[in-house]
Amino acid sequence: MGKSKRRSLNQGINNKFQYMTRESALESVIKNMDKKNEVIDTITLFDFTAEEMLEAGAAYEDIMALGGLIK
């Protein structure tokens, strides 16, 4: 495999936000609540509110643990 093809494949693998909508991002946050670093990045990127996350099915304790990150 040539350098160019390898570089192109690696860029595609690492680009996980290419087709992420707000709804799919919220679903991802709810599913991965135990992975705090990924969740924090996604929450700040999409600026989710506590109300949105609770309506999507997040636990109240998890929302309170995030503290000042959410409105």
Order of alpha helices (4+ residues) and beta strands (2+ residues): alpha-alpha-alpha-alpha-alpha
